[in-house]
Amino acid sequence: MTRKGALALGLATLMLAAAGPACAHGDEGRHDDHHKGYGHIDFGAQTEKLLRAQSEKLFGFEGPIAGPADESDYVPREAAAAGDRVKLARGLHAHFVTRNTASPADMIAFWPDPYHYTHLIVCIEGGRNGEGNNPSVQRVNVNTGEVETILYGLSRCDPPRTTPWGTVIAGEEQDDGGMYEIIDPLSTTGHWIADRATGDIRDGIGSATPSANVVKRTALPVIAWEGVGALDSGVVYGGDELRPGSGVLDSDGGGLFKFVPDVPATGGPISDLDDSPLAAGRVYAFTASCVSATSSSFPQYGQGCEVGQGAWVRVDAATARGDADAVGATGYYRPEDMDIDPAYDGDGVRFCWTNTESESAHSYAEVMCIVDTMPLPADSADVVDGRTGLSYLGDAGDFAYATANRFVEGDARFNSFDNIAFQPHTGNLYVIEDHPFGEVYACLPDEADRDIKTDGCVPMLSVIDPDAEPTGFIFDATGRVAYVNIQHGEQPDVLRDFTSNPVNGATDDLLMITGFKVRRH
């Protein structure tokens, strides 16, 4: 029996058990009573029960957590074991990788890759201080837990990624955020951003020697980076973490951007940063269209067009945020983390991202996905729209379109989405909340049913520390091991480390989560 068949059979059994006596013909009022209490079926609640009951088959752990952690679960950080830092689904186990990444530690990448990694690359989200000696990019030895700082002086480093051509990129979640590229990150220690604006980078704090291993990539857009995804070709996607109406009422929210390299990557690691595909290229922003790509009016943009087919409109890298607003690119509500779907097997690539929104305003967050059928068009000369004069990414003289749709919608408990991570081999997507006692939810892929959304989500983790949040959640290539940072939690003096964090010694815990069983859908 297929997974869908088992799910349907189990649901039918639950429905019959809940339904009570069948309605007889001519039994007046019985149908109405189904909605007044007698024999009433809450189909949504029964579906949630079935998801929990089938947790091991669907998600690879024995059972989800019943609710988020609260004060009664709390163990002071100084005395806490790894299992005291998070409330976990049955069958999962927590282990400390290290307790002294600099705080606030955020997103994580594997080095050299998710298959044969020896280190985790961690972005530190603290702002740049006056001297620029704030740790920004660190490496963590997964076997020893040793933490070393690769780069100082960024402002709010958030997304690191390992590239297919053998480098690390790290972006700043700042209005004037830049993207930096690092080669040989295991031998690059203590390098320093002397001047963020000019991209002056030295091989040590106060050193006069320029760094040969780190460069600011000015060809990529200047935005508040959080979500980022890099393809083998050197195409890079990114989101601008911006709330609509910020600064000026009726201004757009954050755009989704695409970098197309002038010289695509050719495969294999590079030995010189000059050979990176990020050295030069063009930047575009996604514009959802209110009409299809086959229409003579495509693209037709405006408020209300957020999903469906759209095009990539040309913007300047240095002024990408303002340009996107001016040329009709679609704005979203605080786009944050992003991940490329490894299970997608259609044309092009599928990537998904979170819009955090505002739970206090009852705007409960969402995960959206774009299918970009032509990531790197073979004939990518821009197409000029004769109505507006705007330039769009083209493919052989036609628009290189992409399609956006909603995949997960939040609710009163499941909200403030921040990070996401696809679990290899399963197609499941893990969604991480950004608030106290924040949870991590596992969400099924969409399969053969009529809708185009996840088939259901269950909670598998909640941070116990009331001052912390989960962030950086990521799976290795097996899908059986995950890592997560417990960001800006309680700070006992005994856990301060002024080597890891010379600014104030504050540290965070980095956990490994094991026990996942890989269930291929």
Buried (B, 14 or more C-beta within 10 A) or exposed (E): EEBEEBBBEBBEEBBEEBEEEEBEEEEEEBEEBBEEEEBEBEEEEBBBBBBBEBBBBBBBBEBBBEEBBEEEBBEEBEEBEBBBBBBBBEBBEBEBBBBBBBBBBBBBBBBBEBEEBBBBBBBBBBEBBEEBBBBBBBBBBBEEBEBBBBBBBBBBBBBBBBBBBBBBBBBBBBBEBBBBBBBBBBEBBBBBBBEBEEBBBBBEBEEEEEBBBBBBBBBBBBBBBBBBBBBBBBBBBBBBBBBBEEEEEEBBBBBBBBBBBEEBBEEEBBEEBEBBBBBEBBBBBBBBBBBBBEEEEBBBBEEEBBBBBBBBBBBEBEEBBBBBBEBBBBBBBBBBBBBBBBBBEEEBBBBBBBBBBBBEEEBBBBBBBBBBBBBBBEEBEBBEBEEEEBBBBBBEEEBBBBBBBBBBBBEEEBBBBBBBBBBBBBBBBBBBBBBBBBBBBBBBBBEEEEEEBBBBBBBBBBBBBBBBBBBBBBBBBEBBBBBBBBBBBBBEEEBBBEEBBBBBBBBBBBBBBEBBBBBEB
